[in-house]
Amino acid sequence: MTTDKAFERRVLGARDDGRAGPTVVITGGLHGNEPAGVIAASRVFARLEDERIPVRGKVVGIAGNLGALAEGARYRVRDLNRGWTEAHIRALGPDATGEDFEQREMLRVMAPLLAAAREPIVFLDLHSTSGGGAPFCCMADVLRNRPLAFALRVPVVLGLEEVIDGTMLGYLCDMGHAGVSLEGGQNDDPETIRRHTSAIWLLLAAVGAIDPGDVADFDHHWKTLASETARFPEVVEILHRHVVGPEDDFTMKPGQLSFDAVTKGQIVARDVHGDIRTPEA
């Protein structure tokens, strides 16, 4: 793996005990107003070291939009979770700035892992939301992603990857790798960090990177996520997506949570154009 400055400032942790196993990459902070994933991954790597928990294969944590994270903004110039296309990546030059610079550095850190991969790399991309609600998982609906998604013990949302172009996981999955994203809760809620932390442990165990018995509170992580989402469907599908831009001044209706039942025409949010209503029940 590279030891240059990009690696030093962007890698949250890396473990390779020299034992055969999967390569797992955990990413957080692709959006700068979503710091929970970065914090959770850092805590897991610290615990792996402090408790000397054995690891099979390689486990690497990578921070996303460092500039936006420092400002607490979703992004500075453009959304870093867009533009993951061959054409855009080929156009990233050495003088890249803003999110193009962030993307170029992330690719620089990933490059040795991608080049050395003999089997699909497992990616876990950690996110959070502006509104509250239960955690949920998104994935491209291919067979290699399903065991990862269901191992996290949260509802799986299908169809989101298909309506958003140029995502990081979409690009990596098109390359033949496996990946899921976890929306852990509200951006600034400490519970979101806890959920992300639990999800990391569950995923590492599911792919064989760690033994659950080596993590003293593993059952707690499993039971916590499972109990928080027990009343929700195991799988749901996206039927409608309302696109939001920074100029829209979009806000969810207070008290509106993920997986709430809605009626047709119900007001769920507001922007500069007025009330936003659901198109169907």
Secondary structure, DSSP 8 states (H G I E B T S, - for coil): ---SHHHHHHEEEEEE-S----EEEEEE-SSTT-THHHHHHHHHHHHHHHTT----SEEEEEE--HHHHHHT-S-SSS-TTS--SHHHHHT--TT--HHHHHHHHHHHHHHHHHHH-SS--EEEEEEEESS-B--EEEE---GGGHHHHHHTTS-EEESHHHHS-S-HHHHHHHTT-EEEEEEEEETT-HHHHHHHHHHHHHHHHHTTSS-GGGSTTHHHHHHHHHHHTTTS-SEEE--------GGG--EE-TT--BT----TT-EEEEETTEEEE-S--
